[in-house]
Amino acid sequence: QVQLVESGGGLVQPGGSLRLSCAASGRIFRPNTMGWYRQAAGKQREVVAAMSSGGSTNYADSVKGRFTISRDNAKNTVSLQMNSLKPEDTADYYCNFWRPGAPKDYWGQGTQVTVSS
């Protein structure tokens, strides 16, 4: 089992910044991938950014150049620095942990990000 605890999120004006963090605990083995998904009201959950334990990253096109994912393998944490936020970034953001060949992946409880003036 893996437990994910998120922090960060909140209300920010357009153009502002926020930082999300997620700490994983439990049966943490490598290789693994940790990342962030988001789900806006009435929409499907979508990947925002992900980073493998080896350092490979991928981003949704909509956030490239604005968001940066980083992780600390020693502490089993992953962070998402979100800059130049737009109203369309408003969503619930979820931390995700996944391992190749594992029967399931794991999710955090979600944290709300609202971008509004």
Sequence and secondary structure as in RCSB ss.txt:
>XXXX:A:sequence
QVQLVESGGGLVQPGGSLRLSCAASGRIFRPNTMGWYRQAAGKQREVVAAMSSGGSTNYADSVKGRFTISRDNAK
NTVSLQMNSLKPEDTADYYCNFWRPGAPKDYWGQGTQVTVSS
>XXXX:A:secstr
 EEEEEE  EEE TT  EEEEEEEEES  SS EEEEEEE TTS  EEEEEEETTS EEE GGGTTTEEEEEETTT
TEEEEEE S  GGG EEEEEEEE TT S  EE   EEEEE  
